Amino acid sequence: MPMPDEPAFTEYRLSLQISDNSEAKQTLVLSVAANVLKACELGEVAIEVVAFGPGLQQLNRDNPNASKIQDLVKQGVRFDACLNTIATIERETGKPFPNNPNAHKVEAGIVPIITLVEHGCTNVGP
């Protein structure tokens, strides 16, 4: 079953989970997405990166990988930011979370992963 906004001919569906604040793990997730895109034909793969918990820092607009995220978005990769985690960060810091403008806010980070897997997505996480 197709994911939202994906071409009808999409053969592969991949959900990449990031829930770790390690810069190395965050960079690895982006590298995996880029490598999968290189290995597949245009439109053959749909990739969604879901960030929650400490991994939400990947979607901080000041993250060192912001330009890589922008490049992946241009290639059709979707990024989801957990609103529950955003609310926790904002409550603890007293400041708005500087969300990457390319990130789609979702109520709970785990929900898109569950939904994607139910729709035939392969989930890769830590």
All heavy atoms as an XYZ file, in Angstrom:
949
protein
N       0.856     -1.177      0.000
C       0.000      0.000      0.000
C       0.899      1.237      0.000
O       1.823      1.344      0.792
C      -0.890     -0.013      1.246
C      -1.752      1.226      1.368
S      -2.802      1.196      2.842
C      -3.929     -0.087      2.400
N       0.657      2.205     -0.880
C       1.511      3.391     -0.953
C       1.444      4.250      0.309
O       0.432      4.320      0.982
C       0.949      4.174     -2.147
C       0.090      3.227     -2.883
C      -0.362      2.197     -1.910
N       2.557      4.896      0.595
C       2.605      5.883      1.671
C       2.050      7.181      1.093
O       1.985      7.349     -0.122
C       4.056      6.075      2.144
C       4.600      4.826      2.822
S       6.312      4.837      3.423
C       7.050      6.348      3.013
N       1.654      8.116      1.943
C       1.133      9.390      1.434
C       2.134     10.075      0.512
O       3.333     10.054      0.759
C       0.917     10.204      2.710
C       0.846      9.210      3.813
C       1.682      8.040      3.393
N       1.643     10.643     -0.551
C       2.440     11.439     -1.491
C       3.560     10.668     -2.185
O       4.532     11.255     -2.617
C       3.040     12.670     -0.796
C       1.987     13.549     -0.158
O       0.914     13.702     -0.759
O       2.242     14.062      0.942
N       3.452      9.361     -2.305
C       4.491      8.617     -3.006
C       3.980      8.198     -4.370
O       2.781      7.984     -4.562
C       4.959      7.397     -2.204
C       4.100      6.184     -2.365
C       4.611      4.974     -1.599
O       5.308      5.135     -0.602
O       4.275      3.862     -2.004
N       4.890      8.100     -5.344
C       4.467      7.654     -6.675
C       3.893      6.239     -6.629
O       4.311      5.421     -5.805
C       5.777      7.680     -7.479
C       6.700      8.560     -6.716
C       6.289      8.449     -5.278
N       2.987      5.945     -7.511
C       2.329      4.640     -7.547
C       3.313      3.507     -7.822
O       3.076      2.375     -7.450
C       1.226      4.648     -8.593
N       4.445      3.821     -8.480
C       5.398      2.779     -8.852
C       6.491      2.565     -7.797
O       7.458      1.856     -8.037
C       6.041      3.100    -10.209
C       6.620      4.482    -10.294
C       7.910      4.748     -9.853
C       5.874      5.531    -10.812
C       8.445      6.015     -9.931
C       6.396      6.808    -10.898
C       7.687      7.046    -10.455
N       6.353      3.137     -6.614
C       7.340      2.956     -5.552
C       7.383      1.490     -5.155
O       6.369      0.884     -4.831
C       6.997      3.825     -4.327
O       7.035      5.190     -4.724
C       7.986      3.603     -3.203
N       8.589      0.929     -5.211
C       8.755     -0.488     -4.908
C       9.209     -0.727     -3.467
O       8.821     -1.705     -2.847
C       9.783     -1.089     -5.869
C       9.915     -2.576     -5.750
C      10.794     -3.158     -6.838
O      10.992     -2.512     -7.877
O      11.281     -4.282     -6.635
N      10.040      0.179     -2.959
C      10.606      0.000     -1.621
C      10.176      1.140     -0.707
O      10.114      2.288     -1.132
C      12.141     -0.037     -1.678
C      12.676     -1.048     -2.644
C      13.259     -0.644     -3.840
C      12.606     -2.407     -2.362
C      13.755     -1.566     -4.741
C      13.096     -3.337     -3.264
C      13.676     -2.909     -4.452
O      14.156     -3.831     -5.342
N       9.903      0.797      0.552
C       9.512      1.777      1.545
C      10.391      1.577      2.775
O      10.487      0.467      3.286
C       8.044      1.606      1.909
C       7.117      1.969      0.778
C       5.719      1.384      0.955
N       4.945      1.603     -0.246
C       5.003      0.825     -1.324
N       5.782     -0.226     -1.352
N       4.280      1.102     -2.383
N      11.017      2.653      3.226
C      11.966      2.557      4.319
C      11.694      3.626      5.362
O      11.561      4.797      5.036
C      13.391      2.719      3.778
C      14.542      2.707      4.771
C      14.622      1.373      5.509
C      15.849      3.001      4.046
N      11.602      3.194      6.598
C      11.463      4.098      7.735
C      12.769      4.034      8.520
O      13.212      2.949      8.901
C      10.296      3.640      8.614
O      10.316      4.304      9.855
N      13.391      5.181      8.717
C      14.629      5.253      9.494
C      14.336      5.972     10.802
O      13.850      7.103     10.799
C      15.713      5.997      8.719
C      16.158      5.347      7.415
C      17.082      6.267      6.643
C      16.832      4.009      7.685
N      14.618      5.311     11.885
C      14.323      5.842     13.225
C      15.597      6.416     13.829
O      16.637      5.779     13.805
C      13.801      4.692     14.078
C      13.637      5.001     15.534
C      13.204      3.766     16.305
O      12.535      2.898     15.767
N      13.602      3.676     17.551
N      15.501      7.636     14.381
C      16.619      8.205     15.139
C      16.084      8.651     16.496
O      15.208      9.499     16.586
C      17.363      9.335     14.385
C      18.560      9.833     15.185
C      16.447     10.474     14.005
C      19.682      8.852     15.329
N      16.612      8.002     17.537
C      16.187      8.352     18.895
C      17.411      8.534     19.789
O      17.337      8.394     20.993
C      15.253      7.272     19.456
O      15.856      5.998     19.380
N      18.527      8.847     19.156
C      19.802      9.001     19.858
C      20.390     10.366     19.517
O      20.357     10.780     18.362
C      20.741      7.876     19.406
C      21.959      7.738     20.277
O      22.663      8.741     20.503
O      22.224      6.612     20.734
N      20.966     11.049     20.502
C      21.542     12.370     20.275
C      22.991     12.305     19.808
O      23.640     13.324     19.650
C      21.432     13.238     21.536
C      21.703     14.706     21.248
O      21.614     15.156     20.113
N      22.053     15.448     22.266
N      23.512     11.126     19.542
C      24.879     10.971     19.063
C      24.997     11.546     17.651
O      24.259     11.140     16.742
C      25.254      9.494     19.055
O      26.318      9.239     18.178
N      25.928     12.473     17.465
C      26.119     13.060     16.139
C      26.507     11.979     15.130
O      26.073     12.006     13.973
C      27.187     14.152     16.179
C      27.288     14.915     14.877
C      28.234     16.100     14.941
O      28.431     16.676     16.025
O      28.776     16.449     13.871
N      27.296     11.000     15.559
C      27.707      9.915     14.662
C      26.499      9.105     14.197
O      26.383      8.775     13.013
C      28.718      9.010     15.357
N      25.574      8.784     15.103
C      24.381      8.015     14.726
C      23.453      8.840     13.847
O      22.846      8.318     12.910
C      23.655      7.508     15.964
C      24.395      6.373     16.639
C      23.628      5.803     17.794
C      24.423      4.675     18.447
N      23.729      4.090     19.583
N      23.349     10.135     14.135
C      22.499     10.993     13.311
C      23.060     11.100     11.897
O      22.318     11.020     10.916
C      22.364     12.370     13.954
C      21.575     12.338     15.242
C      21.482     13.693     15.910
O      21.859     14.710     15.357
N      20.960     13.696     17.128
N      24.368     11.245     11.788
C      25.006     11.306     10.477
C      24.839      9.977      9.745
O      24.596      9.947      8.539
C      26.500     11.666     10.617
O      26.600     12.946     11.261
C      27.197     11.734      9.275
N      24.937      8.871     10.477
C      24.769      7.544      9.883
C      23.377      7.380      9.271
O      23.236      6.870      8.152
C      25.017      6.456     10.925
C      24.840      5.017     10.437
C      25.826      4.693      9.318
C      24.998      4.055     11.592
N      22.350      7.829      9.971
C      20.981      7.733      9.447
C      20.869      8.495      8.127
O      20.284      8.001      7.155
C      19.958      8.262     10.478
C      18.602      8.495      9.838
C      19.833      7.297     11.637
N      21.460      9.668      8.067
C      21.407     10.460      6.838
C      22.217      9.793      5.725
O      21.804      9.806      4.559
C      21.912     11.875      7.101
C      21.117     12.664      8.142
C      21.740     14.035      8.363
C      19.649     12.779      7.765
N      23.335      9.185      6.081
C      24.144      8.470      5.090
C      23.395      7.266      4.537
O      23.449      6.987      3.332
C      25.465      8.022      5.706
O      26.261      9.135      6.034
N      22.693      6.543      5.405
C      21.897      5.400      4.954
C      20.845      5.873      3.950
O      20.684      5.277      2.878
C      21.240      4.668      6.149
C      20.180      3.680      5.676
C      22.303      3.962      6.982
N      20.147      6.948      4.279
C      19.127      7.474      3.360
C      19.753      7.849      2.017
O      19.226      7.483      0.956
C      18.421      8.675      3.982
N      20.880      8.548      2.045
C      21.547      8.967      0.809
C      22.015      7.762     -0.004
O      21.861      7.738     -1.239
C      22.727      9.887      1.139
N      22.555      6.755      0.664
C      23.040      5.564     -0.041
C      21.904      4.766     -0.664
O      22.042      4.240     -1.775
C      23.863      4.686      0.902
C      25.186      5.328      1.255
O      25.695      6.176      0.531
N      25.740      4.938      2.384
N      20.779      4.680      0.025
C      19.618      3.978     -0.542
C      19.127      4.731     -1.779
O      18.816      4.114     -2.805
C      18.493      3.825      0.510
C      17.196      3.347     -0.136
C      18.926      2.868      1.617
N      19.075      6.048     -1.706
C      18.650      6.840     -2.865
C      19.581      6.620     -4.055
O      19.125      6.531     -5.196
C      18.595      8.324     -2.508
C      17.464      8.743     -1.570
C      17.645     10.193     -1.141
C      16.104      8.541     -2.226
N      20.886      6.529     -3.787
C      21.851      6.304     -4.873
C      21.658      4.925     -5.520
O      21.873      4.765     -6.714
C      23.282      6.388     -4.332
C      23.768      7.777     -4.077
C      25.211      7.716     -3.580
C      25.577      9.000     -2.885
N      26.903      8.902     -2.232
N      21.281      3.954     -4.706
C      21.158      2.580     -5.189
C      19.862      2.317     -5.934
O      19.744      1.302     -6.629
C      21.283      1.602     -4.014
N      18.892      3.191     -5.804
C      17.571      2.979     -6.401
C      17.294      4.005     -7.488
O      17.846      5.105     -7.489
C      16.491      3.068     -5.326
S      16.623      1.772     -4.089
N      16.417      3.644     -8.376
C      15.963      4.563     -9.417
C      15.064      5.637     -8.797
O      14.417      5.397     -7.773
C      15.170      3.801    -10.487
C      15.965      2.747    -11.218
C      17.016      3.333    -12.128
O      16.778      4.398    -12.730
O      18.098      2.706    -12.238
N      14.966      6.774     -9.450
C      14.114      7.866     -8.983
C      12.676      7.373     -8.820
O      12.116      6.772     -9.734
C      14.148      9.037     -9.966
C      13.315     10.252     -9.589
C      13.872     10.894     -8.315
C      13.306     11.256    -10.723
N      12.108      7.584     -7.636
C      10.732      7.183     -7.359
C      10.563      5.735     -6.944
O       9.479      5.319     -6.563
N      11.648      4.959     -7.005
C      11.565      3.531     -6.679
C      11.502      3.295     -5.167
O      11.035      2.263     -4.713
C      12.786      2.821     -7.266
C      12.752      1.324     -7.167
C      13.963      0.681     -7.806
O      15.072      1.250     -7.747
O      13.788     -0.405     -8.375
N      11.973      4.274     -4.382
C      12.022      4.121     -2.934
C      11.419      5.358     -2.257
O      11.587      6.472     -2.725
C      13.472      3.881     -2.440
C      14.367      5.067     -2.730
C      13.506      3.540     -0.967
N      10.678      5.103     -1.184
C      10.149      6.181     -0.335
C      10.821      6.037      1.025
O      10.826      4.952      1.607
C       8.637      6.061     -0.202
N      11.409      7.140      1.510
C      12.140      7.105      2.776
C      11.551      8.142      3.716
O      11.340      9.296      3.332
C      13.641      7.392      2.578
C      14.262      6.374      1.617
C      14.374      7.396      3.920
C      15.691      6.684      1.216
N      11.311      7.712      4.964
C      10.820      8.614      6.001
C      11.719      8.456      7.226
O      11.924      7.348      7.709
C       9.368      8.273      6.345
C       8.699      9.325      7.173
C       7.180      9.314      7.009
O       6.671      8.791      5.998
O       6.512      9.852      7.891
N      12.284      9.564      7.687
C      13.133      9.574      8.878
C      12.287     10.112     10.020
O      11.730     11.209      9.928
C      14.388     10.447      8.675
C      15.234     10.486      9.944
C      15.208      9.954      7.488
N      12.189      9.329     11.103
C      11.363      9.716     12.247
C      12.286      9.967     13.441
O      13.024      9.080     13.862
C      10.329      8.618     12.588
C       9.451      9.058     13.747
C       9.484      8.277     11.361
N      12.244     11.201     13.966
C      13.096     11.593     15.090
C      12.257     11.823     16.337
O      11.253     12.531     16.301
C      13.861     12.863     14.739
N      12.678     11.204     17.445
C      11.994     11.411     18.721
C      12.987     11.202     19.851
O      14.106     10.731     19.629
C      10.769     10.497     18.859
C      11.050      9.027     18.791
C      11.275      8.294     19.942
C      11.074      8.373     17.573
C      11.523      6.926     19.880
C      11.308      7.008     17.497
C      11.546      6.285     18.663
N      12.566     11.551     21.062
C      13.475     11.465     22.206
C      14.713     12.288     21.924
O      14.653     13.307     21.222
N      15.872     11.854     22.435
C      17.102     12.611     22.205
C      17.446     12.776     20.723
O      18.125     13.723     20.337
C      18.171     11.777     22.930
C      17.424     10.998     23.952
C      16.069     10.715     23.348
N      16.952     11.883     19.872
C      17.212     11.978     18.439
C      16.573     13.172     17.768
O      16.915     13.525     16.643
N      15.628     13.818     18.464
C      14.979     14.997     17.882
C      15.993     16.096     17.585
O      15.776     16.916     16.699
C      13.880     15.529     18.814
C      13.118     16.721     18.256
C      12.251     16.295     17.069
C      12.276     17.365     19.313
N      17.118     16.094     18.297
C      18.134     17.129     18.060
C      18.635     17.103     16.613
O      19.150     18.102     16.124
C      19.285     16.998     19.054
C      18.894     17.376     20.471
C      18.318     18.785     20.581
O      18.745     19.718     19.905
N      17.315     18.939     21.435
N      18.453     15.989     15.923
C      18.814     15.954     14.511
C      17.989     16.969     13.716
O      18.449     17.497     12.715
C      18.610     14.560     13.924
C      19.036     14.497     12.465
C      19.019     13.108     11.914
O      18.063     12.368     12.130
N      20.051     12.744     11.208
N      16.781     17.244     14.190
C      15.895     18.169     13.476
C      15.898     19.570     14.081
O      15.027     20.375     13.797
C      14.484     17.580     13.401
C      14.417     16.285     12.602
C      13.003     15.732     12.585
C      14.944     16.485     11.188
N      16.905     19.845     14.896
C      17.135     21.213     15.369
C      17.677     21.981     14.164
O      18.590     21.506     13.483
C      18.167     21.175     16.506
C      18.451     22.529     17.101
O      18.609     23.517     16.388
N      18.543     22.572     18.410
N      17.116     23.131     13.870
C      17.534     23.858     12.657
C      19.023     24.217     12.674
O      19.615     24.488     11.637
C      16.664     25.087     12.430
C      16.894     26.205     13.401
C      16.134     27.481     12.991
N      16.150     28.404     14.093
C      15.102     28.734     14.823
N      13.928     28.225     14.541
N      15.223     29.570     15.820
N      19.655     24.215     13.863
C      21.078     24.528     13.978
C      21.964     23.280     13.984
O      23.169     23.377     14.204
C      21.322     25.337     15.257
C      20.571     26.661     15.238
O      20.471     27.279     14.160
O      20.073     27.069     16.305
N      21.388     22.106     13.737
C      22.153     20.865     13.710
C      23.198     20.945     12.599
O      22.907     21.451     11.510
C      21.202     19.681     13.479
C      21.903     18.353     13.567
O      22.672     17.974     12.683
N      21.633     17.630     14.641
N      24.420     20.441     12.843
C      25.463     20.481     11.813
C      25.074     19.770     10.512
O      25.655     20.032      9.465
C      26.658     19.771     12.465
C      26.366     19.694     13.912
C      24.890     19.851     14.093
N      24.092     18.883     10.572
C      23.656     18.146      9.380
C      22.477     18.803      8.655
O      21.884     18.191      7.776
C      23.270     16.716      9.769
C      24.473     15.860     10.073
O      25.457     15.878      9.347
N      24.405     15.110     11.164
N      22.142     20.030      9.004
C      20.964     20.691      8.412
C      21.040     20.745      6.886
O      20.023     20.543      6.206
C      20.777     22.082      9.000
N      22.215     20.983      6.326
C      22.321     21.057      4.862
C      22.126     19.673      4.225
O      21.547     19.565      3.146
C      23.646     21.674      4.430
O      24.724     20.857      4.824
N      22.597     18.614      4.903
C      22.368     17.251      4.391
C      20.881     16.932      4.410
O      20.366     16.298      3.487
C      23.125     16.229      5.240
C      24.623     16.280      5.068
C      25.297     15.259      5.954
C      26.804     15.410      5.894
N      27.493     14.512      6.813
N      20.199     17.367      5.468
C      18.753     17.144      5.552
C      18.058     17.859      4.404
O      17.198     17.289      3.728
C      18.213     17.589      6.931
C      18.737     16.638      8.015
C      16.684     17.659      6.930
C      18.477     17.099      9.432
N      18.448     19.105      4.151
C      17.866     19.878      3.051
C      18.060     19.150      1.717
O      17.131     19.055      0.918
C      18.498     21.274      2.993
C      18.045     22.128      1.833
C      16.587     22.519      1.897
O      16.016     22.635      2.972
N      15.977     22.720      0.756
N      19.259     18.626      1.481
C      19.533     17.892      0.241
C      18.643     16.651      0.116
O      18.132     16.350     -0.960
C      21.003     17.477      0.168
C      21.944     18.657     -0.025
O      21.480     19.746     -0.428
O      23.153     18.482      0.245
N      18.470     15.932      1.221
C      17.633     14.730      1.193
C      16.164     15.076      0.972
O      15.453     14.368      0.252
C      17.815     13.922      2.481
C      19.176     13.228      2.623
C      19.359     12.690      4.030
C      19.334     12.123      1.583
N      15.707     16.170      1.561
C      14.318     16.620      1.353
C      14.100     16.902     -0.134
O      13.072     16.526     -0.709
C      13.994     17.850      2.228
C      12.689     18.510      1.793
C      13.931     17.451      3.695
N      15.068     17.533     -0.766
C      14.965     17.832     -2.204
C      14.856     16.552     -3.041
O      14.336     16.575     -4.147
C      16.169     18.646     -2.670
C      16.157     20.069     -2.182
C      17.398     20.808     -2.633
C      17.425     22.210     -2.089
N      18.683     22.909     -2.420
N      15.357     15.441     -2.477
C      15.302     14.157     -3.181
C      14.083     13.332     -2.762
O      13.958     12.161     -3.131
C      16.584     13.366     -2.915
C      17.819     14.044     -3.482
C      19.067     13.268     -3.128
O      19.272     12.163     -3.648
N      19.886     13.813     -2.252
N      13.199     13.929     -1.951
C      11.949     13.270     -1.603
C      11.893     12.601     -0.241
O      10.885     11.990      0.096
N      12.972     12.695      0.552
C      12.957     12.092      1.885
C      12.113     12.972      2.802
O      12.202     14.196      2.780
C      14.384     11.935      2.452
C      14.359     11.390      3.874
C      15.210     11.023      1.541
N      11.282     12.332      3.609
C      10.430     13.047      4.562
C      11.040     12.899      5.959
O      11.535     11.834      6.320
C       9.025     12.460      4.542
C       8.079     13.109      5.545
C       6.721     12.421      5.518
N       5.968     12.763      6.699
C       4.919     13.571      6.713
N       4.490     14.108      5.592
N       4.284     13.829      7.835
N      10.986     13.976      6.737
C      11.484     13.980      8.113
C      10.334     14.312      9.050
O       9.614     15.292      8.837
C      12.605     15.013      8.280
C      13.878     14.587      7.612
C      14.090     14.814      6.262
C      14.866     13.939      8.338
C      15.254     14.406      5.636
C      16.041     13.527      7.728
C      16.227     13.763      6.368
N      10.161     13.480     10.095
C       9.104     13.676     11.086
C       9.720     14.030     12.436
O      10.665     13.381     12.886
C       8.281     12.404     11.264
C       7.473     12.037     10.030
O       7.168     12.935      9.231
O       7.146     10.852      9.879
N       9.152     15.051     13.089
C       9.594     15.492     14.420
C       8.476     15.236     15.426
O       7.333     15.642     15.222
C       9.930     16.983     14.393
N       8.808     14.569     16.518
C       7.841     14.196     17.547
C       7.413     15.405     18.381
O       8.235     16.040     19.048
C       8.460     13.133     18.444
S       7.442     12.674     19.849
N       6.119     15.713     18.346
C       5.592     16.826     19.144
C       5.682     16.574     20.640
O       5.861     17.518     21.416
C       4.137     17.111     18.752
C       3.960     17.962     17.505
C       2.493     17.991     17.087
C       4.474     19.363     17.720
N       5.568     15.318     21.071
C       5.711     15.019     22.498
C       7.106     15.406     22.982
O       7.263     16.000     24.057
C       5.454     13.537     22.784
C       3.999     13.178     22.661
O       3.119     13.984     22.914
N       3.744     11.945     22.273
N       8.122     15.068     22.195
C       9.491     15.422     22.565
C       9.692     16.929     22.512
O      10.332     17.508     23.400
C      10.500     14.708     21.645
O      10.279     13.297     21.699
C      11.923     15.009     22.066
N       9.142     17.575     21.503
C       9.246     19.039     21.408
C       8.645     19.688     22.648
O       9.244     20.583     23.250
C       8.572     19.565     20.116
C       9.397     19.158     18.898
C       8.383     21.083     20.172
C       8.742     19.454     17.563
N       7.472     19.218     23.062
C       6.807     19.772     24.249
C       7.666     19.583     25.498
O       7.777     20.494     26.334
C       5.441     19.141     24.444
N       8.282     18.425     25.633
C       9.142     18.157     26.793
C      10.346     19.092     26.796
O      10.682     19.695     27.831
C       9.620     16.690     26.798
O       8.469     15.842     26.874
C      10.546     16.404     27.959
N      10.991     19.243     25.652
C      12.155     20.131     25.554
C      11.752     21.563     25.893
O      12.446     22.255     26.650
C      12.784     20.061     24.148
C      13.435     18.689     23.939
C      13.789     21.192     23.930
C      13.869     18.414     22.513
N      10.639     22.006     25.342
C      10.194     23.386     25.589
C       9.817     23.591     27.050
O      10.108     24.644     27.626
C       9.034     23.724     24.657
C       9.498     23.848     23.216
C       8.391     24.130     22.224
O       7.188     24.000     22.586
O       8.725     24.486     21.076
N       9.216     22.604     27.668
C       8.857     22.701     29.086
C      10.124     22.758     29.950
O      10.224     23.546     30.881
C       7.975     21.510     29.479
C       7.426     21.563     30.888
C       6.437     20.420     31.199
N       6.951     19.084     30.898
C       6.582     18.336     29.857
N       5.672     18.763     29.014
N       7.099     17.144     29.658
N      11.109     21.930     29.631
C      12.334     21.862     30.421
C      13.252     23.067     30.220
O      13.940     23.479     31.147
C      13.097     20.576     30.109
C      12.392     19.339     30.633
C      13.072     18.042     30.220
O      14.063     18.076     29.447
O      12.601     16.980     30.686
N      13.262     23.631     29.013
C      14.159     24.759     28.732
C      13.478     26.116     28.848
O      14.148     27.129     28.977
C      14.759     24.654     27.315
O      13.704     24.766     26.343
C      15.526     23.355     27.135
N      12.153     26.118     28.764
C      11.424     27.383     28.778
C      11.570     28.160     27.476
O      11.250     29.345     27.418
N      12.048     27.491     26.423
C      12.269     28.140     25.125
C      11.643     27.303     24.018
O      11.570     26.074     24.129
C      13.765     28.248     24.829
C      14.552     29.054     25.821
C      16.023     29.005     25.465
C      16.859     29.658     26.545
N      18.283     29.497     26.293
N      11.233     27.952     22.931
C      10.710     27.189     21.791
C      11.820     26.332     21.175
O      12.975     26.762     21.099
C      10.241     28.242     20.798
C      10.363     29.556     21.461
C      11.178     29.385     22.698
N      11.459     25.136     20.739
C      12.426     24.273     20.063
C      12.667     24.810     18.660
O      11.715     25.060     17.912
C      11.906     22.833     19.990
C      12.851     21.895     19.290
C      14.002     21.466     19.925
C      12.601     21.470     17.999
C      14.891     20.613     19.282
C      13.477     20.619     17.347
C      14.622     20.192     17.989
N      13.930     24.992     18.276
C      14.237     25.516     16.932
C      14.124     24.422     15.867
O      15.121     23.894     15.382
C      15.675     26.032     17.085
C      16.267     25.188     18.172
C      15.125     24.828     19.090
N      12.905     24.071     15.517
C      12.621     22.977     14.592
C      13.087     23.303     13.180
O      12.886     24.407     12.686
C      11.110     22.697     14.591
C      10.762     21.349     14.033
O      11.388     20.354     14.356
N       9.748     21.317     13.188
N      13.701     22.329     12.545
C      14.087     22.457     11.144
C      12.812     22.681     10.334
O      11.852     21.923     10.476
C      14.804     21.170     10.704
C      15.337     21.232      9.304
O      14.625     21.616      8.378
N      16.574     20.825      9.131
N      12.770     23.700      9.479
C      11.542     23.976      8.715
C      11.144     22.857      7.750
O      10.010     22.815      7.282
C      11.861     25.269      7.951
C      13.342     25.388      7.975
C      13.838     24.649      9.175
N      12.059     21.928      7.476
C      11.745     20.797      6.593
C      11.085     19.642      7.325
O      10.677     18.673      6.697
C      13.025     20.280      5.925
C      13.595     21.291      4.967
O      12.943     21.664      4.009
N      14.810     21.742      5.239
N      10.995     19.728      8.650
C      10.447     18.627      9.445
C       8.938     18.761      9.587
O       8.424     19.844      9.861
C      11.104     18.599     10.818
N       8.262     17.641      9.422
C       6.819     17.572      9.638
C       6.588     17.180     11.095
O       7.161     16.196     11.565
C       6.179     16.526      8.724
C       6.400     16.787      7.277
N       5.526     17.528      6.526
C       7.407     16.427      6.453
C       5.981     17.608      5.289
N       7.125     16.957      5.219
N       5.768     17.920     11.785
C       5.487     17.598     13.183
C       4.429     16.501     13.253
O       3.412     16.569     12.575
C       5.011     18.845     13.927
C       6.105     19.890     14.066
C       5.596     21.130     14.777
C       6.692     22.173     14.875
N       6.217     23.424     15.469
N       4.726     15.487     14.076
C       3.790     14.389     14.303
C       3.541     14.278     15.801
O       4.404     14.598     16.606
C       4.331     13.048     13.737
C       4.461     13.113     12.218
C       5.654     12.656     14.370
N       2.354     13.859     16.178
C       1.961     13.819     17.591
C       2.919     12.992     18.443
O       3.366     13.432     19.485
C       0.537     13.276     17.731
C      -0.047     13.445     19.108
C      -0.200     14.893     19.534
O      -0.559     15.732     18.693
O       0.041     15.191     20.719
N       3.202     11.786     18.010
C       4.099     10.896     18.745
C       4.985     10.189     17.721
O       4.475      9.600     16.767
C       3.308      9.877     19.551
N       6.288     10.251     17.913
C       7.226      9.718     16.928
C       7.032      8.259     16.582
O       7.223      7.849     15.441
N       6.631      7.469     17.538
C       6.497      6.033     17.287
C       5.286      5.714     16.395
O       5.292      4.728     15.658
C       6.447      5.246     18.620
C       6.747      3.766     18.399
C       5.138      5.435     19.324
C       8.165      3.483     18.013
N       4.270      6.565     16.412
C       3.052      6.298     15.638
C       3.320      6.234     14.135
O       2.866      5.291     13.473
C       1.932      7.298     15.994
C       0.727      7.129     15.087
C       1.538      7.139     17.460
N       4.058      7.176     13.544
C       4.330      7.032     12.108
C       5.081      5.748     11.786
O       4.830      5.128     10.753
C       5.182      8.255     11.759
C       4.947      9.229     12.835
C       4.592      8.441     14.058
N       5.981      5.342     12.681
C       6.726      4.104     12.439
C       5.772      2.915     12.403
O       5.828      2.085     11.487
C       7.828      3.907     13.499
C       8.882      5.003     13.352
C       8.456      2.517     13.373
C       9.886      5.058     14.471
N       4.866      2.850     13.365
C       3.886      1.758     13.401
C       3.041      1.772     12.125
O       2.841      0.740     11.481
C       2.983      1.869     14.647
C       3.802      1.616     15.910
C       1.798      0.911     14.565
C       3.082      1.999     17.203
N       2.559      2.943     11.756
C       1.721      3.079     10.564
C       2.489      2.689      9.310
O       1.965      1.975      8.443
C       1.193      4.522     10.442
O       0.496      4.849     11.637
C       0.285      4.687      9.246
N       3.731      3.152      9.203
C       4.537      2.832      8.024
C       4.786      1.327      7.916
O       4.673      0.753      6.830
C       5.866      3.599      8.073
C       5.740      5.105      7.874
C       7.029      5.805      8.289
C       5.363      5.443      6.443
N       5.110      0.692      9.027
C       5.344     -0.755      9.026
C       4.068     -1.487      8.616
O       4.112     -2.441      7.828
C       5.876     -1.238     10.393
C       5.854     -2.754     10.505
C       7.284     -0.702     10.630
N       2.912     -1.036      9.118
C       1.639     -1.654      8.727
C       1.381     -1.527      7.231
O       0.660     -2.332      6.649
C       0.481     -1.023      9.504
C       0.423     -1.440     10.954
C      -0.684     -0.741     11.731
O      -1.261      0.261     11.227
O      -0.979     -1.185     12.846
N       1.977     -0.493      6.598
C       1.809     -0.275      5.165
C       2.950     -0.865      4.345
O       3.182     -0.473      3.202
C       1.646      1.214      4.873
C       0.326      1.751      5.279
N       0.075      2.231      6.542
C      -0.838      1.851      4.609
C      -1.182      2.629      6.632
N      -1.767      2.391      5.473
N       3.694     -1.782      4.948
C       4.723     -2.490      4.198
C       6.116     -1.889      4.250
O       7.003     -2.315      3.513
N       6.321     -0.907      5.100
C       7.619     -0.261      5.238
C       8.572     -1.155      6.029
O       8.164     -1.838      6.962
C       7.442      1.027      6.023
S       8.124      2.448      5.229
N       9.841     -1.092      5.688
C      10.882     -1.716      6.498
C      11.392     -0.646      7.445
O      11.733      0.459      7.006
C      12.041     -2.221      5.610
O      11.531     -3.190      4.722
C      13.158     -2.803      6.458
N      11.422     -0.950      8.742
C      11.912      0.021      9.728
C      13.322     -0.344     10.148
O      13.613     -1.483     10.455
C      11.001      0.062     10.957
C      11.466      1.098     11.959
O      11.539      2.270     11.639
N      11.802      0.675     13.148
N      14.205      0.648     10.126
C      15.569      0.482     10.585
C      15.784      1.478     11.699
O      15.561      2.678     11.529
C      16.585      0.717      9.448
C      18.015      0.586      9.961
C      16.325     -0.239      8.296
N      16.152      0.962     12.862
C      16.357      1.832     14.018
C      17.624      1.458     14.746
O      18.361      0.577     14.316
N      17.837      2.104     15.863
C      19.075      1.848     16.615
C      19.135      0.436     17.159
O      18.198     -0.264     17.281
C      19.010      2.857     17.754
C      17.615      3.301     17.843
C      16.975      3.018     16.520
